[in-house]
Structure formats: structure tokens, C-alpha cells
Amino acid sequence: MTLQTIISVIGIPTIVIALIYIGKKLQILDTVEIDIKSIRDRFIVVEERVKTLWKDEVAPAHSPRRLNERGTNILNGSGVKDIIDEKKNGLLAVLKEKKLKNPYDAEQCILQVVSDFKKDNDVVEKLKIGAFSVGADIDTVLLVGGLYLRDLIFPDLGFSTDQIDQYKTPQ
């Protein structure tokens, strides 16, 4: 038996077995990828439910959301009410430019505009101090501020909070 024959007899089957083994491992990776996508989708659902529970802490999920006692305490103790009152006219002008067609969209836009306060360093510093003083995080303070602003300017936008559910789009 020559060296070339030995390599052919041992090498070719070894290469074939190695390729089969690698193929099986790649199949497992495909399955893992599908499982990870499934986990990600389920995580998104859980994240939305947690977000709802977090909002319920300051404004129970009755439509429209209304501040409860904790929400009112955050509103009055964090300084967000003063910031909203100070910026009310400018925020109203920004919202009117958006030509919002229904109360649901208007509410979502108001909450987003207030959430964007995080981009203003001066406001963020005030919010941090206020959030700390009431034992809340900035996102909670901004949610409370957004609900306060909604109630404050909805009539100026031509809406009533009682109309929100009529226009709510399924998620």
C-alpha cells in the first residue's frame, strides 16, 4: 500500500464525515436563529405589557388615562408642571402645525413632544432633580407631564379626551 492509497482510503471518508458533522452543526444554528427570532417577538409583547403596567402606576389604564394620587404628587412635586406651564404656548403652536386629525393621534403626539424634553439639556437637569425629589424616573415624570399637557391643551386643539377611544387604532 502506498502513502497515496492510505491517504485516499482514510482521508476521503474523514473529509466526508467532517462535512456531514459540519452540516449538522449548521442546521442547529438555523434552528437557533429561528428560536431567537421567536424569543425576540415574544419579548416585544412582554415589553409592551410592562410599559402598560409602568404607566398604570401613575395613571390607571382607563381611557383616557387620568393621573391618580401618585401621578398628581409627581406632577406637583417634580417641577414638570411648571416646565409645561412655561412652554405651553410654544408646544401648542408646534402641535397645531402638525394638523392632527383625531384625539388619539393628538394624545400620542403630545406624549412624544413631552418625551422629547429629554433632548434639551437644561430641561433634563431640572427633570432629574424633580424626579429624584419625588422618587420617580425621568420617563415617569415625562409621562405625567404629557398627560397634564394633554388635558391642558386638548380643547385648544379642538378635541375632548372623551373622544380618544373613538379613534384608537389597533396595535
C-alpha positions as CSV (number, residue, x, y, z in Angstrom):
1,M,0.0,0.0,0.0
2,T,1.4,3.3,-1.0
3,L,1.1,6.6,1.0
4,Q,-1.3,8.0,-1.6
5,T,-3.6,5.0,-1.2
6,I,-3.6,5.3,2.6
7,I,-4.4,9.0,2.4
8,S,-7.2,8.2,-0.1
9,V,-8.7,5.4,2.0
10,I,-8.5,7.3,5.3
11,G,-8.7,10.9,4.1
12,I,-11.7,10.9,1.8
13,P,-14.1,9.2,4.3
14,T,-12.7,11.5,7.1
15,I,-13.5,14.6,5.0
16,V,-17.0,13.3,4.2
17,I,-17.7,12.6,7.9
18,A,-16.3,16.1,8.8
19,L,-18.6,17.7,6.2
20,I,-21.6,15.8,7.5
21,Y,-20.8,16.8,11.0
22,I,-20.4,20.5,10.0
23,G,-23.7,20.3,8.1
24,K,-25.5,19.1,11.2
25,K,-24.0,21.9,13.2
26,L,-25.1,24.5,10.6
27,Q,-28.6,23.0,10.8
28,I,-28.6,23.5,14.5
29,L,-27.6,27.1,14.0
30,D,-30.5,27.6,11.6
31,T,-32.8,26.3,14.3
32,V,-31.3,28.5,17.0
33,E,-31.7,31.5,14.7
34,I,-35.5,30.8,14.3
35,D,-35.8,30.3,18.1
36,I,-34.0,33.6,18.7
37,K,-36.4,35.4,16.4
38,S,-39.3,33.8,18.2
39,I,-37.9,34.9,21.6
40,R,-37.4,38.4,20.3
41,D,-41.1,38.6,19.1
42,R,-42.3,37.4,22.5
43,F,-40.0,39.8,24.3
44,I,-41.6,42.7,22.4
45,V,-45.0,41.6,23.6
46,V,-43.8,41.4,27.2
47,E,-42.1,44.8,26.8
48,E,-45.4,46.4,25.8
49,R,-47.2,44.8,28.7
50,V,-44.6,46.0,31.1
51,K,-44.8,49.5,29.6
52,T,-48.6,49.4,30.3
53,L,-48.0,48.3,33.9
54,W,-45.5,51.1,34.4
55,K,-48.0,53.7,33.1
56,D,-50.7,52.3,35.4
57,E,-48.5,53.3,38.4
58,V,-49.3,57.0,37.8
59,A,-52.3,56.9,35.5
60,P,-54.5,53.8,35.5
61,A,-55.4,52.3,32.1
62,H,-58.9,53.7,31.9
63,S,-59.3,55.5,28.6
64,P,-58.4,58.3,28.7
65,R,-55.7,57.9,31.3
66,R,-56.1,60.1,34.3
67,L,-53.5,60.9,36.9
68,N,-54.0,59.1,40.2
69,E,-52.7,60.3,43.5
70,R,-49.2,59.3,42.8
71,G,-49.3,60.9,39.4
72,T,-50.6,64.1,40.9
73,N,-47.9,64.1,43.5
74,I,-45.3,63.7,40.8
75,L,-46.9,66.4,38.7
76,N,-46.8,68.9,41.6
77,G,-43.5,67.8,43.2
78,S,-41.2,67.2,40.3
79,G,-41.4,70.6,38.6
80,V,-42.7,69.2,35.4
81,K,-46.0,71.1,35.8
82,D,-44.0,74.4,35.9
83,I,-42.0,73.4,32.8
84,I,-45.2,72.5,30.9
85,D,-46.9,75.7,32.0
86,E,-43.9,77.7,30.9
87,K,-43.7,76.0,27.5
88,K,-47.4,75.6,26.9
89,N,-47.9,78.2,24.2
90,G,-44.8,77.1,22.2
91,L,-45.8,73.4,22.5
92,L,-49.4,74.3,21.4
93,A,-48.0,76.0,18.3
94,V,-45.9,73.0,17.5
95,L,-48.8,70.7,17.8
96,K,-51.2,72.9,15.8
97,E,-48.6,72.8,12.9
98,K,-48.9,69.0,12.8
99,K,-52.6,69.4,11.8
100,L,-53.7,66.4,13.9
101,K,-56.9,64.8,12.7
102,N,-58.2,63.0,15.7
103,P,-57.8,62.9,19.5
104,Y,-55.9,59.6,19.6
105,D,-53.2,60.9,17.3
106,A,-53.1,64.2,19.2
107,E,-52.6,62.4,22.5
108,Q,-49.8,60.3,21.1
109,C,-48.1,63.3,19.6
110,I,-48.4,65.3,22.8
111,L,-46.8,62.5,24.8
112,Q,-44.0,62.3,22.2
113,V,-43.4,66.1,22.2
114,V,-43.1,66.0,26.0
115,S,-40.9,62.9,25.9
116,D,-38.6,64.9,23.6
117,F,-37.8,67.2,26.5
118,K,-35.0,64.6,27.1
119,K,-33.1,66.2,24.2
120,D,-33.0,69.6,26.0
121,N,-30.1,69.5,28.5
122,D,-31.4,72.4,30.6
123,V,-34.8,70.7,30.9
124,V,-33.2,67.3,31.6
125,E,-31.3,68.7,34.5
126,K,-34.4,70.2,36.1
127,L,-36.3,66.9,35.4
128,K,-33.5,64.8,37.1
129,I,-33.7,67.0,40.2
130,G,-37.5,66.8,40.2
131,A,-37.6,63.1,39.5
132,F,-35.2,62.4,42.4
133,S,-37.2,64.6,44.8
134,V,-40.4,62.6,44.1
135,G,-38.8,59.2,43.9
136,A,-39.6,58.6,40.2
137,D,-37.6,58.3,37.0
138,I,-37.5,60.8,34.2
139,D,-39.7,58.8,31.9
140,T,-42.4,58.6,34.5
141,V,-42.2,62.4,35.1
142,L,-42.5,63.0,31.4
143,L,-45.5,60.7,31.1
144,V,-47.2,62.6,33.9
145,G,-46.2,65.9,32.2
146,G,-47.6,64.7,28.9
147,L,-50.9,63.7,30.4
148,Y,-51.1,67.1,32.1
149,L,-50.3,68.9,28.8
150,R,-52.9,66.8,27.0
151,D,-55.6,67.8,29.5
152,L,-54.4,71.4,29.3
153,I,-54.4,72.0,25.5
154,F,-56.9,69.4,24.1
155,P,-59.7,71.9,23.9
156,D,-57.4,74.3,22.1
157,L,-56.7,71.6,19.5
158,G,-60.4,71.1,19.1
159,F,-60.6,67.8,20.9
160,S,-62.1,66.3,24.0
161,T,-60.3,63.5,26.0
162,D,-63.6,61.6,25.9
163,Q,-63.1,61.1,22.1
164,I,-59.8,59.3,22.4
165,D,-61.2,55.7,22.2
166,Q,-63.3,56.5,19.1
167,Y,-60.1,56.9,17.1
168,K,-57.8,54.5,18.7
169,T,-56.0,52.4,16.1
170,P,-55.4,48.7,16.8
171,Q,-51.8,47.9,17.6
